[in-house]
Amino acid sequence: MDYSGYSPDQLVDLFADKTQRNDVIRALIGGLTATELRRVHVSDAAQVALIRGLKHGNSKVRWWCIQLLDHIADETYVAPLLAAAYTDPTPRNRRHAIHALACEKCKPDRCRLRVDIRADLRQMMQFDPDPSVRETARLELAELEAA
């Protein structure tokens, strides 16, 4: 299918359809696999659409936005990812937002984001209503403090 007439926001909306998702992701940011995502140049419009997608009504769309941001993130994505880690209604999405903020292996240069999220992780460990999110925050904090 030709997605050239679609806006970035329309492409993000299509993340909900798993039959189109891979092609849509490639159309939006130019890659799909972790290796491809290390080399993509994401347009400003695609960046804005991915950030807006973090507040989409569909949990799968939000998850895919977090997943992609995990692989293309730089420090400009910290505030939206933190907001998702604190407020996404789906625990799986909150867990993955925490991962996206802390993981170095997924990033294009294989380096952690240059931001100190330890205080945020402590907050999530204490106050997130879901035990799996609290555990993810604990594990990521332990890894950050060991580094």
PyMOL commands that set and color helices and strands:
alter all, ss='L'
color gray80, all
select helices_A, chain A and resi 8-16+21-29+34-37+44-53+59-72+75-87+91-102+118-127+131-146
alter helices_A, ss='H'
color red, helices_A
deselect
rebuild
show_as cartoon
